[in-house]
Amino acid sequence: MSLKARLRFPFIHRPEDDKAAPAANPAPTKDAEKSAHSANASAPPEKPKESAPPPPPAAENYVTAHEIKQKKAIYEKLISMLDLSKVGELEEKEARAQIQTLSQKLLDEHDVPLSGESRKKVAQLIEDDILGLGPLELLMRDKSITDILINGPKNIFVEKRGKLQKTPVTFDDNAHLMRVVDRIVSRVGRRVDESSPMCDARLADGSRVNVIIPPLALDGATVSIRRFPSDPLRLPALVEKKALSKGMCEFLMAAVAAGKNIVISGGTGSGKTTMLNALSGYIPDSERIVTIEDAAELQLQQSHVVRLETRPPNIEGKGDITQRDLVRNALRMRPDRIVLGEVRGAEAMDMLQAMNTGHDGSLATLHANTPREALGRIENMVAMAGFELPIKAVRAQISAAVDIVVQVQRLEDGSRRMTSICELTGMEGEIITMVELFAFERRGVREDGKITGAFKPSGGVPSCMEEFHRRGLHVNLDLFDPENELEV
């Protein structure tokens, strides 16, 4: 490499430098602007039936074996030239541009047998390995992917339109995968190793990451990435996607604006966080909102939002901050509303107390299969707080605190539906009474595998209608007419 080139690229390692280049742990990447998928010039494939999962992406749309081989060779040469301690001193945009230029120069100097398009792809792969998430960048650029599931270095699955499919993308080996994992977790101040083999983290775009490594994961590091749209879905967009009816949408918009305490219940991957983001969009911008999460993933659009995140214990097993600690602290922060990403344990007790002491309009999610089961789970989680309260007293707290339970579900065909909206109406003896206002009624399966059904009002009028009117929120009573069902 010439002296002129060395002056232009100050992070190139020079023989006279005594210090060895440290191990690479560069800053995480942002989503690249260009899509990794190139348009296929051949005739379009036969269109599958609507119910069929999307065809797995062709390997050539990612990288070929020959491109991977050449990338490894050029990558090793480039790493031997770079002084990685100086790469981190550059702005990311500048570092990316210079690494791209160096990669192209090495490809030219070694007369690598690749087409112009393949050379660009190889240079991008090298850039991703040094500054980004390695092979995952190819998947992160595909906005239609909602989940990336890594089962060891050679098995990577993605979810598209509610269906799982295997991709041709792989890591070189488990060490390559672990370098990317370390890069992800170190950015949020966390670690993952044999002494702490499980970790929750997040990416720069807000995607949620869960990591579990050997010895707990027997087939190599296992990573689950849950992605969220950069522009959060609003309720009208979910109505267009037939996730709920227009009547359900209008009722929930009024309930949020009126300060009703709402719990969103559902199974894994059912769309609880998406629904929570959508509902939070109707909190007035004038209110102070405090969000509490294990791994920050909510995307509230209001101007006055305080985001809190739990902290795991350090290497000595000390210093952890739980959701319960944050809920109790949030009560001293003068919040108008408290939003919990997910209620999992003893923080349920503090959540109920907050809802019962002037923090109306709070939102939370939890794992449960039915609205009734959701109340039972809250009851069990209150018991986890260590208070030996009578069952009737706990249920009275739940009945007074929670106004509405929204149930969401992912169906077998991959679609996500709001299957029930229930209003809590009080107590009868030791039983919490509920009225189901809306429900999704399944009616069959079409030939293409799609589940058919209808969103139906039950006919019951919610007790909060009077409060809606007092607040100037006009909700038409026709929304609750059983005749106004929506077939999907």
Secondary structure, DSSP 8 states (H G I E B T S, - for coil): --HHHHHH-TTB--TT--S-------------SS-S-----S-------TTS------GGGT--HHHHHHHHHHHHHHHHHB-HHHHTTS-HHHHHHHHHHHHHHHHHHTT----HHHHHHHHHHHHHHHHS-TTHHHHHT-TTEEEEEEESTT-EEEEETTEEEE-S---SSHHHHHHHHHHHHHHTT---BTTB-EEEEE-TTS-EEEEE-TTTSTTS-EEEEE---SS---HHHHHHTTSS-HHHHHHHHHHHHTT--EEEEE-TTSSHHHHHHHHHTTS-TTS-EEEEESS-------SSEEEEE-B---TTS---B-HHHHHHHHTTS--SEEEES---STHHHHHHHHHTTT-TT-EEEEE-SSHHHHHHHHHHHHHTTT----HHHHHHHHHHH--EEEEEEE-TTS-EEEEEEEEEEEEETTEEEEEEEEEEEEEEE-TTS-EEEEEEE-S---TTHHHHHHTT----GGGG-TT--EE-
